[in-house]
Amino acid sequence: MSTGELRGRTVVVTGASAGIGKAAAGVFAEAGMQVVLAGRDEERGERAAREIGERGGEARFVRCDVTRADDVTRLFVAAVDAYGRVDHAFNNAGVPGDGRLVDLTPADFDRAFAVNTRGVWLCLREELRLMAAQGHGSIVNNTSVHGLRTVFPGIGAYVASKHAAVALTRVAAMEHAGDGVRVNALAPGPIDTEMLAASEAAVGGATAWRRLIPSGEVGTVRQVADVALWLFSSAASYVNGQTIGVDGGFLAT
């Protein structure tokens, strides 16, 4: 895939201090993009930005809690102040939501939706305003195969919040297609991250997933990031409102 056209463009990545977000920020920087990393963990986020700089990329970190509207607004003000515009965004920040529905507390449920759904909406609101005004842009929301299909019991809040994020993707794509803005989503299956490792107790983690994936393999963060990069490119210019599985064939079963 040729991504030379993305050189010099600005991308905002949420949840960028670890896992898929950190990997994606690195992949985008390799393509020559100016990367604004956002997250709550300032130490890890600053380190991730420095690592990109040490490899010759252009990146900076902005502390942001995507559940806080003021934080999200400040994030995009900072991005525009630094680079003049926001061409692309990868809304990646997410949290688990473990527990059977009857055992969840209202706080458990609200936390999953605050990050995985409301956080996506707050970011979309800023991104869509900026991109519609400039007449171009591409947004990728990182959801989950759980947003398309209920896989395991015991993670109901997570499943529901990811379904809602898929719905937000479709609505945003429909509302802003005429503004030159595309909005798509990724639906990763099991990816080798801290979150997958932490799911061992609740749903069996990688061991349980390998029995469900046709390839029998757990995915890598790079495999997810590469699809997001493709969605930003002109090669995907007629792809809009879609949720693309990055799942080793799971959704095909």
C-alpha positions in Angstrom: 0.0 0.0 0.0 1.4 3.4 -0.9 0.7 6.0 1.8 3.1 8.7 0.6 0.0 10.9 0.1 -0.4 11.0 3.8 2.9 12.6 4.5 2.5 16.0 6.3 -1.1 15.3 7.3 -2.2 15.6 10.9 -3.8 12.8 12.8 -5.1 12.7 16.4 -5.0 9.3 18.2 -6.8 8.7 21.5 -5.8 6.0 23.9 -2.3 6.4 22.4 -0.1 5.6 25.4 -0.3 1.9 25.1 -1.6 -1.1 23.0 -3.3 -0.5 19.7 -3.2 3.3 20.1 0.5 3.5 20.7 1.2 1.1 17.8 -1.1 3.1 15.5 0.6 6.4 16.4 3.9 4.8 15.4 2.6 3.5 12.1 1.1 6.8 11.2 4.3 8.6 12.0 6.2 6.1 9.8 3.9 7.2 6.9 5.1 10.8 7.5 2.0 12.0 9.4 2.1 14.5 12.2 0.7 12.7 15.2 -1.0 14.1 18.2 -1.1 11.4 20.9 -3.8 11.7 23.5 -4.4 9.8 26.7 -4.7 9.9 30.5 -1.3 8.5 31.4 1.0 11.4 30.9 4.2 9.6 31.6 3.6 6.8 29.1 2.1 9.2 26.6 5.1 11.5 26.6 7.4 8.4 26.3 5.5 7.2 23.3 5.8 10.6 21.6 9.5 10.7 22.4 10.0 7.3 20.9 8.4 8.5 17.7 10.7 11.5 17.6 13.7 9.4 18.2 12.8 7.4 15.0 12.5 10.6 13.0 8.8 11.1 13.3 6.8 14.2 14.3 4.6 13.7 17.4 3.5 15.4 20.5 1.4 14.2 23.5 -1.7 16.0 25.0 -3.2 14.7 28.2 -6.9 14.0 27.6 -9.6 12.1 29.4 -12.1 11.5 26.6 -15.0 11.4 29.1 -14.5 15.1 29.8 -15.8 17.4 27.2 -13.4 20.2 28.2 -10.5 17.9 27.8 -11.6 16.8 24.3 -12.1 20.4 23.2 -8.6 21.3 24.5 -7.1 18.3 22.7 -8.3 19.5 19.3 -7.4 23.2 20.0 -3.9 22.0 20.8 -3.8 19.9 17.6 -4.8 22.9 15.4 -2.5 25.2 17.3 0.4 22.9 16.6 -0.3 21.8 13.0 -2.9 24.1 11.6 -5.6 21.5 11.0 -6.7 17.9 11.8 -6.9 15.7 8.7 -7.5 12.4 10.3 -8.5 10.9 13.6 -8.3 7.4 15.2 -10.7 7.3 18.1 -9.2 4.4 19.9 -9.6 5.0 23.7 -11.5 2.2 25.3 -12.0 0.3 28.6 -13.3 -3.2 29.4 -16.7 -3.7 31.0 -16.5 -7.1 32.8 -19.4 -8.6 34.7 -22.6 -10.4 34.1 -25.5 -8.0 33.6 -27.1 -9.0 36.9 -23.9 -8.3 38.8 -22.9 -5.0 37.2 -23.2 -1.8 39.3 -24.5 1.4 37.7 -20.9 2.7 38.1 -19.5 -0.3 36.1 -22.1 0.2 33.3 -21.6 4.0 33.2 -17.8 3.7 33.1 -17.9 1.5 30.0 -20.3 3.8 28.2 -18.5 7.0 29.3 -15.3 5.9 27.5 -16.3 3.6 24.8 -19.4 5.5 23.6 -19.6 9.0 25.0 -15.9 9.4 24.5 -16.2 8.5 20.9 -19.1 10.9 20.5 -17.2 13.8 22.2 -14.3 13.2 19.8 -16.5 12.9 16.8 -18.2 16.1 17.6 -14.9 18.1 17.5 -13.5 16.2 14.6 -16.6 16.6 12.4 -16.9 20.3 13.1 -13.2 20.8 12.1 -13.3 18.5 9.1 -16.6 19.7 7.7 -15.3 23.3 7.9 -12.2 22.5 5.9 -14.0 20.2 3.5 -12.1 17.0 4.0 -11.2 14.4 6.6 -11.3 10.8 7.5 -12.1 9.3 10.9 -11.7 5.7 12.1 -13.3 4.5 15.3 -11.8 1.5 17.0 -14.7 -0.7 18.1 -14.6 -4.5 18.4 -16.0 -7.7 17.0 -18.1 -7.5 20.2 -19.8 -4.5 18.6 -21.2 -6.7 15.8 -21.7 -10.0 17.6 -22.1 -11.1 21.2 -19.2 -13.5 21.7 -18.9 -14.3 25.4 -21.2 -13.8 28.4 -19.8 -11.7 31.3 -18.9 -8.6 29.4 -22.3 -7.1 28.8 -21.4 -3.4 29.4 -18.5 -3.6 27.0 -20.6 -5.3 24.3 -23.4 -2.8 24.6 -21.0 0.2 24.5 -19.2 -1.1 21.4 -22.5 -1.7 19.6 -23.3 1.9 20.3 -20.0 3.0 18.9 -20.7 1.2 15.7 -24.0 3.0 15.5 -22.3 6.4 16.0 -20.0 5.5 13.1 -22.8 4.9 10.7 -24.7 8.0 11.8 -21.7 10.3 11.5 -20.9 8.9 8.1 -24.4 9.5 6.8 -24.6 13.0 8.2 -21.2 14.2 6.9 -20.7 12.4 3.6 -21.6 15.6 1.8 -18.9 17.5 3.6 -16.1 15.4 2.2 -15.6 13.6 5.5 -15.5 9.8 5.8 -16.2 7.9 9.0 -15.4 4.2 9.3 -14.7 1.7 12.1 -12.5 -1.2 12.9 -13.7 -4.3 14.7 -10.7 -6.0 16.0 -10.8 -9.6 17.3 -8.3 -10.8 19.8 -5.2 -8.6 19.6 -2.1 -9.1 21.7 -2.5 -6.3 24.2 -2.7 -5.7 27.9 -6.5 -5.7 27.6 -6.5 -9.2 26.1 -4.2 -10.5 28.8 -6.4 -9.0 31.5 -9.5 -10.7 30.0 -8.1 -14.2 30.9 -10.1 -14.3 34.1 -13.4 -13.0 32.7 -13.6 -14.8 29.3 -10.5 -17.0 29.0 -8.4 -14.5 27.1 -6.2 -15.7 24.2 -6.8 -19.3 25.0 -10.5 -19.1 24.5 -10.2 -16.9 21.4 -7.9 -19.3 19.6 -10.6 -21.9 19.5 -12.9 -19.4 17.7 -10.6 -17.9 15.2 -10.4 -19.8 11.8 -6.7 -18.9 11.6 -6.1 -19.9 15.2 -4.0 -16.8 15.7 -4.2 -13.8 17.9 -3.7 -10.6 16.0 -1.0 -8.0 16.4 -1.4 -4.3 17.1 0.4 -3.5 13.8 -2.2 -5.5 11.8 -4.9 -3.2 13.2 -2.9 0.0 12.7 -2.2 -0.9 9.1 -6.0 -1.2 8.3 -6.6 2.2 9.9 -3.9 3.7 7.8 -5.5 2.2 4.7 -8.8 3.8 5.6 -7.1 7.2 5.8 -5.7 6.8 2.3 -7.3 7.6 -1.0 -7.3 3.9 -1.7 -10.3 3.8 0.6 -12.0 6.9 -0.8 -15.2 5.1 -1.6 -15.4 3.4 1.8 -17.7 5.1 4.2 -19.8 4.1 7.2 -18.3 0.6 7.3 -17.1 -1.5 10.2 -14.3 -3.7 9.1 -13.3 -6.8 11.0 -9.6 -7.3 11.7 -10.2 -10.7 13.3 -8.5 -13.6 11.5 -11.9 -14.5 9.9 -13.9 -14.7 13.1 -16.9 -12.7 11.8 -17.1 -14.9 8.8 -17.8 -18.0 10.9 
